[in-house]
């Protein structure tokens, strides 16, 4: 089990209520908005696609020095726990430490909170060790209330601070209200379905994001 914090950066850990909810897009938007560095410590599925790191670098128009390579890259589109043995890889979770950077840091997880990394460690354990507040990415549509509240409950039980929720997809005022009321955290942004996902649309959305300072100040002021 992962135990001691190893990340003293001013930044966030982007996780999601599920796979495919838009963590990579939101990570790119936040990196652009906050001129942050980006790091995805665990990347699987590169047999089918290049991976999220080059996507974020392109979408956020990032200099190479601001993009940090994954610590572990695996071919199969499976959780790290399942993908690593197929390649004879042993993941040392204690070696997963944040890269050195003077900029804020956006860290993107793989899958949701309870995705297994190894026999003893889930993604939520890694989040706790890195000691960064969470941005939880959620779908905006039907089913999101249950998935989002379950994720928020797990984070609260683990003692992990949640800076906010980002809802991805067509706006749903009722779902937003339910998440804020019953989850006890703010929906810090809503990202509508984008007609085109490119550097221009990411820059336009980044201009609408709250500043990192305001997000952290709101988190610090929350009971």
C-alpha positions as CSV (number, residue, x, y, z in Angstrom):
1,X,0.0,0.0,0.0
2,X,1.2,3.5,-0.8
3,X,1.7,5.6,2.3
4,X,3.8,8.8,2.4
5,X,3.1,11.9,0.3
6,X,5.7,12.7,-2.4
7,X,4.2,15.7,-4.3
8,X,4.7,19.2,-3.0
9,X,3.6,20.9,-6.2
10,X,0.8,23.4,-6.5
11,X,-1.4,21.6,-8.8
12,X,-4.2,19.0,-9.2
13,X,-4.8,15.4,-9.9
14,X,-7.4,14.9,-12.6
15,X,-9.4,11.7,-12.2
16,X,-12.8,10.6,-13.5
17,X,-16.0,8.8,-12.6
18,X,-15.2,6.3,-15.3
19,X,-13.0,5.6,-18.3
20,X,-13.8,7.8,-21.3
21,X,-15.4,10.7,-19.4
22,X,-13.0,13.3,-20.8
23,X,-10.1,13.4,-18.4
24,X,-7.6,14.0,-21.2
25,X,-9.6,16.9,-22.7
26,X,-10.1,18.5,-19.3
27,X,-6.4,18.0,-18.5
28,X,-5.5,19.8,-21.7
29,X,-7.9,22.7,-20.9
30,X,-6.6,23.1,-17.4
31,X,-2.9,22.9,-18.5
32,X,-3.7,25.6,-21.1
33,X,-5.6,27.8,-18.6
34,X,-3.1,27.6,-15.8
35,X,0.1,27.3,-18.0
36,X,0.7,24.1,-16.1
37,X,3.0,21.2,-16.7
38,X,1.4,17.8,-17.5
39,X,2.2,14.3,-16.4
40,X,0.3,11.0,-16.8
41,X,2.2,8.6,-14.6
42,X,0.6,5.4,-15.9
43,X,-0.4,5.0,-19.6
44,X,-1.9,1.8,-21.0
45,X,-3.4,1.0,-24.4
46,X,-0.7,2.4,-26.6
47,X,-1.0,-0.6,-28.9
48,X,-4.2,1.0,-30.2
49,X,-3.4,4.8,-30.0
50,X,-0.4,7.0,-29.2
51,X,-1.6,7.7,-25.6
52,X,-2.8,10.8,-23.8
53,X,0.5,12.7,-23.3
54,X,0.9,13.6,-27.0
55,X,-2.8,14.5,-27.2
56,X,-2.5,16.9,-24.3
57,X,0.7,18.4,-25.6
58,X,-1.0,19.1,-29.0
59,X,-4.3,20.3,-27.6
60,X,-2.8,22.6,-25.0
61,X,0.0,23.8,-27.4
62,X,2.6,23.0,-24.8
63,X,6.4,23.3,-25.0
64,X,8.2,20.0,-24.8
65,X,9.7,21.1,-21.5
66,X,6.3,21.2,-19.9
67,X,5.3,17.7,-20.9
68,X,6.6,14.9,-18.7
69,X,6.8,11.4,-19.9
70,X,4.8,8.6,-18.2
71,X,6.6,6.5,-15.7
72,X,5.0,3.4,-17.1
73,X,3.8,2.8,-20.6
74,X,1.9,-0.5,-21.4
75,X,0.5,-1.8,-24.7
76,X,-2.8,-3.4,-23.7
77,X,-5.9,-1.3,-23.2
78,X,-6.4,-2.7,-19.7
79,X,-5.9,-1.5,-16.2
80,X,-2.2,-1.4,-15.2
81,X,-2.7,-4.4,-12.9
82,X,-3.8,-6.5,-15.9
83,X,-1.7,-5.0,-18.6
84,X,1.7,-5.1,-16.8
85,X,2.0,-8.9,-16.4
86,X,1.3,-9.3,-20.1
87,X,4.6,-7.6,-20.7
88,X,6.5,-8.9,-17.7
89,X,6.5,-5.4,-16.1
90,X,6.4,-4.9,-12.4
91,X,5.0,-1.5,-11.4
92,X,6.8,0.0,-8.4
93,X,4.2,2.3,-7.0
94,X,6.6,3.8,-4.5
95,X,8.8,5.1,-7.4
96,X,5.9,7.1,-8.8
97,X,6.9,10.6,-7.7
98,X,6.0,13.9,-9.3
99,X,8.5,15.3,-11.8
100,X,10.4,18.4,-10.8
101,X,8.9,21.6,-12.2
102,X,8.6,25.2,-11.2
103,X,5.1,25.5,-12.9
104,X,1.8,24.2,-11.5
105,X,1.3,20.5,-12.3
106,X,-1.7,18.7,-13.8
107,X,-1.5,15.0,-13.2
108,X,-3.9,12.7,-15.1
109,X,-4.9,9.3,-13.7
110,X,-5.8,6.2,-15.7
111,X,-9.4,5.3,-15.5
112,X,-11.4,5.8,-12.3
113,X,-10.6,5.8,-8.6
114,X,-10.7,2.0,-8.1
115,X,-8.7,1.0,-11.1
116,X,-6.1,-1.4,-9.8
117,X,-2.4,-0.6,-10.3
118,X,-1.0,-3.7,-8.7
119,X,-2.2,-6.3,-6.3
120,X,-2.2,-3.9,-3.4
121,X,-2.7,-0.4,-4.9
122,X,-5.7,1.3,-6.5
123,X,-5.6,4.7,-8.3
124,X,-7.1,6.3,-5.3
125,X,-4.1,5.2,-3.2
126,X,-1.7,6.9,-5.7
127,X,-3.8,10.1,-5.5
128,X,-3.5,10.0,-1.7
129,X,0.3,9.5,-1.9
130,X,0.9,12.4,-4.3
131,X,-1.2,14.6,-2.0
132,X,-2.7,16.8,-4.7
133,X,-6.3,18.0,-4.6
134,X,-8.6,16.3,-7.1
135,X,-10.5,17.6,-10.0
136,X,-13.2,15.0,-10.7
137,X,-14.4,14.8,-14.3
138,X,-17.9,13.6,-14.7
139,X,-20.3,13.1,-17.6
140,X,-23.2,15.6,-17.6
141,X,-25.9,13.2,-18.7
142,X,-28.1,10.4,-17.2
143,X,-26.4,8.3,-14.5
144,X,-23.8,10.9,-13.6
145,X,-25.4,11.7,-10.2
146,X,-24.8,8.2,-8.9
147,X,-21.4,7.8,-10.4
148,X,-20.2,11.2,-9.2
149,X,-21.5,10.9,-5.7
150,X,-20.0,7.4,-5.3
151,X,-16.6,8.8,-6.4
152,X,-16.9,11.8,-4.1
153,X,-17.8,9.5,-1.2
154,X,-14.7,7.3,-1.9
155,X,-12.5,10.4,-2.0
156,X,-13.9,11.8,1.2
157,X,-13.5,8.4,3.0
158,X,-9.9,8.4,1.9
159,X,-9.3,11.9,3.3
160,X,-8.5,13.3,-0.2
161,X,-9.4,17.0,-0.9
162,X,-11.6,17.7,-3.9
163,X,-11.1,21.0,-5.5
164,X,-14.1,20.7,-7.7
165,X,-16.0,18.7,-10.3
166,X,-15.9,19.4,-14.1
167,X,-19.0,18.2,-16.0
168,X,-18.3,17.2,-19.5
169,X,-21.1,17.2,-22.1
170,X,-24.4,19.0,-22.8
171,X,-25.3,21.2,-19.8
172,X,-27.7,19.7,-17.2
173,X,-28.7,22.2,-14.5
174,X,-30.5,19.6,-12.5
175,X,-27.6,17.2,-12.4
176,X,-25.2,20.0,-11.5
177,X,-27.5,21.1,-8.7
178,X,-27.7,17.5,-7.4
179,X,-23.9,17.0,-7.5
180,X,-23.3,20.2,-5.6
181,X,-26.0,19.7,-3.0
182,X,-25.4,16.1,-2.2
183,X,-21.7,15.9,-3.0
184,X,-20.8,19.0,-1.0
185,X,-18.3,20.2,-3.6
186,X,-18.6,22.9,-6.3
187,X,-19.0,22.2,-10.0
188,X,-16.1,24.5,-11.0
189,X,-16.8,24.3,-14.8
190,X,-19.0,22.7,-17.4
191,X,-17.5,21.8,-20.8
192,X,-20.1,21.4,-23.5
193,X,-19.8,18.9,-26.3
194,X,-17.3,20.5,-28.7
195,X,-18.0,20.4,-32.4
196,X,-14.2,20.2,-33.0
197,X,-11.6,19.2,-30.5
198,X,-8.4,21.0,-31.4
199,X,-6.0,23.5,-30.0
200,X,-8.3,26.4,-30.8
201,X,-11.4,25.0,-29.0
202,X,-9.2,24.0,-26.0
203,X,-7.8,27.6,-25.8
204,X,-11.4,29.0,-26.0
205,X,-12.5,26.7,-23.1
206,X,-9.3,27.5,-21.1
207,X,-10.2,31.2,-21.2
208,X,-13.4,30.3,-19.4
209,X,-11.8,28.3,-16.6
210,X,-11.4,29.7,-13.1
211,X,-7.8,30.5,-12.1
212,X,-5.8,28.0,-10.2
213,X,-5.5,30.5,-7.3
214,X,-9.2,31.0,-7.0
215,X,-9.8,27.2,-7.1
216,X,-7.2,26.7,-4.3
217,X,-8.6,29.7,-2.2
218,X,-12.1,28.3,-2.5
219,X,-10.9,24.8,-1.4
220,X,-9.0,26.3,1.6
221,X,-12.1,28.3,2.7
222,X,-14.4,25.2,2.5
223,X,-15.4,23.8,5.9
